[in-house]
Amino acid sequence: MRASAQGLVDLTRSTIEGTRYCFLATVGEAGAPHLRIMQPFAAEEDLTIRFGTSRGSREVRDIRENPGVVLGFLDPVEMAYAALYGPASLEEDARSRGRYWRDEWAEIWPEGPESGDYVLVRFVPERIELMNLTREIAPEPYGLRPAVLVRTEDGSWELTEG
């Protein structure tokens, strides 16, 4: 593997953009892991990702107790995955909820993004683990561990040893 940190970030973005759904892992009561499928909104330039969900959902309860989460994206065509680690928070302001809304959710929230039950989960990655066998992104020993990026204090990404 001879990829730059920026090249790996770009490949991570490509993996995210090519995936309609992802997995969100949280830590629940007594440290038990919880995993569920989510439909993310498009990642921002800095890879911040948002999801719409119910205020009463398990993910909201878990994030209030422990904001550390993992997002998992899978690209079976490229034989690739990206795991993004970092803190999640809740956004409840009307402007954000209106911006991040899908019309097909009207069946769930007939009041639209103004529903008192609709809330956003905002995720900001601090660490990325990436493997892409098609593009030979798999550090030695080949295929046994991912490439790892960490966000630096200035917001850039740095390639690191797992």
Summary of the structure (lengths in Angstrom):
residues: 162
radius of gyration: 16.6
end to end distance: 14.0
largest distance: 53.0
contacts: 480
relative contact order: 0.21
helix: 23%
strand: 37%
